[in-house]
Amino acid sequence: MADAKRDSNFVPTLLAVSSVDGVTPVVVYANPTTHRLLVDLPGGTGTVTSVSVVSANGFAGTVATATSTPAITLSTTVNGILYGNGTSVSALTIGSGLQLVGTTLSTTGAASGDMILASAQTNTGVKTFLDGTMALRNVANTFSSVFTNTNTAARTYTLQDSSDTLVGRDTTDTLTNKTLISPKINENVVLTTTATKLNYLTSATGTTGTTSTNVVFSTSPALTTPTVVTSINPSANDGASLGVSGTAWADLFLASGGVINWNAGDTTLTHSADTLTQTSVNAGATGAVYELYQNSASPAASDAVGVIKFFGNDSGAAKQEYGRISG
């Protein structure tokens, strides 16, 4: 026992024995507030003979030169995205109500934020966007292009095995070497300088909206040796002419038996071998009329107003006049 001073008095206290010789007494000190014993641990040194890593909680590792200058390499025993709970890590299960907000992955709340993928990302299987839309941002990240799915059943769209550009319904595009099966053209077909012909046409829609077999051209197209299968018709009876003054046709070629028909058969001029016949359906007493009219601004009494001449070849094959009818 030892005496400890309290106020003006001394009270007994504990003594300890030295650990060096087991005899020398040593005073024991305590914290005046907590009353806990104060222990002064002596300093010391030690030696580690070997280092190893125990595989646990999703981690593993290896140690190089474990008995001299150990180099520890940590790894995980988990494949995929790691999910930590403060004690261990495990594989993250996608599709279990997770959301990605910025760079924070959580398991509560409505899905929002950005999903950041590598530049080259490989995905397998079917990816479903339940709201029916998928948006792609442009390179400058200033606007989005939205793809909307309005299908009422499962559809399959196949992309061609070539570099190409998708043609929009509301854009002006050039189609090259495309075959259209049963196309419906609702507006006039405009032939440009590079489109010289329509190779095949069964029907077209005219400006009146009715189905016809006519092709409606916009502005005086130049046709080089066109082939007509049946007929060329004006838009209405007596509604067009062949040629105009100053731009007349050069020649008119009709086949054997060809007919020039006026007013639906009122008067016809019909060809047969070496013969040209004028026919009239006039029911009057005059019959067919062939009128010669000299519209002279200064007629004279001796003028012949009309002449029909008769020519033939003589024995020397020269053209000769053999008669005339003059009036």
C-alpha positions in Angstrom: 0.0 0.0 0.0 1.1 3.6 -0.5 -0.2 6.9 0.7 -1.9 9.4 -1.6 -2.5 13.0 -0.5 -6.1 14.2 -0.3 -6.6 17.8 0.9 -4.3 18.0 4.0 -4.4 14.3 4.6 -3.0 11.1 3.1 -5.0 8.0 2.3 -3.9 4.5 1.4 -3.6 3.6 -2.4 -2.6 0.6 -4.5 0.9 -0.4 -5.5 2.0 -2.7 -8.3 5.2 -4.8 -8.7 7.7 -4.1 -11.5 7.6 -6.6 -14.3 11.4 -6.3 -14.6 12.5 -7.9 -11.3 9.1 -8.8 -9.7 10.1 -7.0 -6.5 10.3 -3.2 -6.9 7.0 -1.5 -6.1 5.4 0.7 -8.8 2.6 3.3 -8.2 -0.6 2.7 -10.2 -2.2 5.8 -11.7 -5.9 6.4 -12.7 -7.8 8.9 -14.9 -9.3 11.4 -12.4 -12.6 11.7 -14.5 -13.3 8.1 -15.6 -11.3 6.5 -12.7 -9.9 4.1 -15.3 -6.4 2.8 -14.8 -3.8 4.5 -17.0 -1.4 2.0 -18.7 1.8 3.1 -20.5 2.5 0.5 -23.0 6.2 0.2 -23.8 7.3 0.6 -27.5 8.5 -2.3 -29.5 9.3 -3.8 -32.9 8.4 -7.1 -34.7 8.9 -9.1 -37.9 6.3 -10.3 -40.4 7.4 -13.5 -42.0 4.7 -14.0 -44.7 1.7 -12.1 -46.2 -1.4 -13.7 -47.8 -4.8 -12.7 -49.0 -8.0 -14.6 -47.9 -10.8 -14.8 -50.5 -14.0 -13.5 -48.9 -16.9 -11.1 -49.5 -16.4 -11.2 -53.3 -12.7 -10.3 -53.2 -9.6 -12.4 -53.8 -6.0 -11.6 -54.4 -2.4 -12.6 -55.0 0.8 -11.7 -53.2 4.2 -11.5 -54.9 7.3 -11.9 -52.8 5.2 -12.6 -49.7 8.1 -13.2 -47.3 10.3 -10.1 -48.2 8.7 -7.1 -49.9 5.1 -8.2 -50.5 3.1 -6.8 -53.5 -0.6 -7.4 -53.1 -2.9 -7.5 -56.2 -6.6 -7.5 -55.4 -9.3 -8.9 -57.7 -13.0 -9.9 -57.4 -14.7 -13.3 -57.7 -17.8 -11.6 -59.2 -18.5 -11.3 -63.0 -20.5 -8.3 -64.3 -21.4 -5.0 -62.6 -20.4 -4.9 -58.9 -23.0 -4.1 -56.2 -21.7 -3.3 -52.7 -23.6 -3.2 -49.5 -20.9 -1.8 -47.2 -19.5 -5.2 -46.2 -19.2 -7.2 -49.5 -19.7 -7.0 -53.2 -21.9 -9.2 -55.4 -23.2 -9.2 -59.0 -25.7 -6.5 -59.8 -29.0 -7.9 -61.3 -30.3 -5.7 -64.1 -34.1 -5.4 -64.2 -34.8 -5.5 -60.5 -36.3 -2.0 -60.2 -33.0 -0.2 -60.6 -32.6 3.4 -61.8 -29.7 5.4 -63.0 -29.8 9.1 -62.1 -26.7 10.8 -63.4 -23.9 8.6 -62.2 -25.9 7.2 -59.2 -27.5 3.7 -59.4 -30.3 3.2 -56.9 -33.2 0.7 -56.4 -36.0 3.0 -55.6 -38.1 5.7 -57.5 -39.1 6.1 -61.1 -36.5 5.5 -63.8 -34.8 8.6 -65.0 -31.4 10.1 -65.8 -28.8 9.0 -68.3 -27.3 5.6 -69.1 -23.7 6.0 -70.1 -22.3 3.3 -72.4 -18.9 2.8 -74.1 -18.3 4.1 -77.6 -18.5 0.5 -79.0 -21.3 -1.2 -77.1 -22.4 -4.8 -77.9 -25.9 -5.8 -76.9 -27.6 -9.1 -77.5 -31.2 -10.2 -77.3 -34.4 -8.0 -77.6 -34.4 -4.6 -76.0 -37.9 -3.3 -75.2 -38.8 0.4 -74.7 -42.2 0.2 -73.0 -43.2 3.8 -73.8 -43.1 3.0 -77.5 -40.4 5.5 -78.4 -36.6 5.6 -78.8 -34.6 8.8 -79.1 -31.2 9.4 -80.6 -29.2 12.6 -79.9 -27.1 14.3 -82.5 -23.4 14.7 -82.2 -23.7 18.2 -80.8 -26.2 17.0 -78.2 -28.6 19.8 -79.2 -31.7 17.9 -80.3 -33.2 14.4 -80.5 -34.6 12.2 -83.3 -37.5 10.1 -81.9 -38.5 6.8 -83.3 -42.1 6.0 -82.4 -43.6 2.5 -82.6 -47.4 2.6 -83.4 -47.7 -1.0 -84.6 -50.6 -3.0 -83.4 -48.9 -6.3 -84.0 -45.3 -7.7 -84.1 -43.4 -6.4 -87.1 -40.0 -7.1 -88.6 -37.9 -4.4 -90.4 -34.9 -5.6 -92.4 -32.0 -3.2 -93.2 -30.3 -3.8 -96.5 -26.7 -5.1 -96.6 -25.2 -1.8 -98.0 -24.4 1.7 -97.0 -27.5 3.8 -97.7 -29.8 6.6 -96.6 -33.4 6.0 -95.4 -35.9 7.8 -97.5 -38.5 9.9 -95.7 -42.2 10.1 -96.6 -42.2 13.9 -96.3 -38.8 14.6 -97.9 -37.7 15.1 -101.5 -35.3 12.3 -102.5 -33.9 10.7 -105.6 -34.6 7.0 -106.1 -32.2 5.1 -108.5 -33.0 1.6 -109.9 -36.0 1.0 -107.7 -38.9 -1.3 -108.7 -42.3 -0.2 -107.5 -45.0 -2.9 -107.4 -48.5 -1.5 -108.2 -47.6 2.1 -107.3 -50.3 4.8 -106.9 -49.3 8.2 -108.1 -51.6 10.9 -106.8 -50.0 13.9 -108.4 -48.7 14.8 -111.9 -45.5 13.0 -113.0 -42.9 15.6 -114.0 -40.3 14.5 -116.5 -37.0 16.4 -116.1 -34.2 16.7 -118.6 -32.6 13.6 -117.2 -35.8 11.5 -117.3 -36.4 11.1 -121.1 -39.2 8.6 -121.0 -41.6 6.5 -119.1 -40.7 2.9 -120.0 -44.0 1.3 -118.9 -47.3 2.9 -117.9 -50.7 1.2 -117.6 -52.7 4.1 -116.1 -52.1 7.5 -114.6 -54.1 9.9 -112.5 -54.9 13.1 -114.4 -55.6 16.6 -113.0 -59.4 15.8 -112.7 -58.7 12.9 -110.3 -60.2 10.3 -112.7 -58.5 7.2 -113.9 -57.4 7.4 -117.6 -54.8 6.1 -119.9 -53.2 9.5 -120.6 -50.0 10.9 -119.4 -50.4 14.6 -118.4 -47.3 16.7 -119.2 -46.7 20.0 -117.6 -44.9 22.4 -120.0 -44.4 21.6 -123.7 -42.2 18.4 -123.4 -40.0 17.4 -126.3 -40.8 13.9 -127.4 -38.3 12.1 -129.7 -40.0 9.4 -131.9 -42.8 8.5 -129.4 -44.7 5.3 -130.0 -48.5 5.4 -129.5 -50.3 2.0 -129.1 -53.9 3.1 -129.7 -54.6 6.9 -130.0 -53.7 10.4 -129.0 -56.9 12.2 -127.8 -57.6 15.8 -126.9 -59.0 16.6 -123.5 -62.4 17.4 -125.1 -64.2 17.3 -128.6 -62.7 20.0 -130.8 -60.4 20.9 -127.9 -56.9 20.7 -129.5 -55.2 21.0 -132.8 -52.3 19.3 -134.6 -49.7 22.1 -134.8 -50.2 25.9 -134.7 -49.5 28.7 -137.1 -45.7 29.1 -137.5 -45.1 25.7 -135.9 -46.7 23.3 -138.4 -46.3 19.6 -139.1 -44.1 18.7 -142.1 -45.8 15.7 -143.5 -48.8 13.4 -142.8 -48.4 9.7 -143.4 -51.5 7.4 -143.5 -51.5 3.7 -144.1 -53.4 2.1 -146.9 -57.1 2.4 -146.2 -56.5 5.4 -143.9 -59.5 7.7 -143.3 -59.8 11.4 -142.6 -63.0 11.7 -140.7 -64.8 15.0 -140.1 -67.5 15.4 -137.5 -68.0 11.8 -136.6 -68.6 10.6 -140.2 -70.4 13.6 -141.7 -67.7 13.7 -144.4 -64.8 11.2 -144.8 -61.9 11.0 -147.2 -61.0 7.3 -147.6 -58.0 5.8 -149.3 -58.0 2.6 -151.3 -55.6 1.3 -154.0 -55.0 4.3 -156.3 -58.3 5.8 -155.2 -59.3 8.6 -152.8 -63.1 8.6 -152.0 -65.0 11.4 -150.5 -68.1 10.3 -148.7 -70.9 12.4 -147.2 -73.9 11.4 -145.1 -75.8 14.5 -146.2 -79.5 13.5 -146.7 -80.2 16.5 -148.8 -80.5 16.8 -152.6 -77.0 18.2 -153.1 -75.1 15.1 -152.1 -71.4 15.4 -151.4 -70.0 18.9 -152.0 -66.4 19.8 -152.9 -66.0 23.5 -152.7 -63.2 25.7 -154.2 -63.2 29.2 -152.8 -60.9 32.0 -154.0 -60.8 34.6 -151.2 -59.2 37.3 -153.2 -59.1 40.9 -152.0 -59.0 42.2 -155.6 -61.0 39.9 -157.9 -61.3 40.6 -161.7 -63.9 39.5 -164.2 -61.5 37.3 -166.1 -60.3 35.5 -162.9 -60.7 31.7 -162.7 -61.9 31.1 -159.1 -61.0 27.4 -159.2 -59.2 24.9 -161.4 -58.9 21.1 -161.3 -56.1 19.9 -163.5 -55.5 16.3 -164.8 -51.9 15.2 -165.3 -50.2 12.0 -166.5 -46.9 10.9 -167.9 -46.3 10.8 -171.7 -44.4 8.1 -173.5 -41.1 9.7 -172.3 -42.2 9.5 -168.6 -42.6 13.3 -168.5 -45.4 14.8 -166.5 -48.0 16.3 -168.9 -51.4 18.1 -168.3 -54.2 16.3 -170.2 -57.2 18.3 -169.1 -58.7 20.7 -166.6 -62.0 21.8 -165.2 -62.0 25.6 -164.7 -64.7 27.8 -163.2 
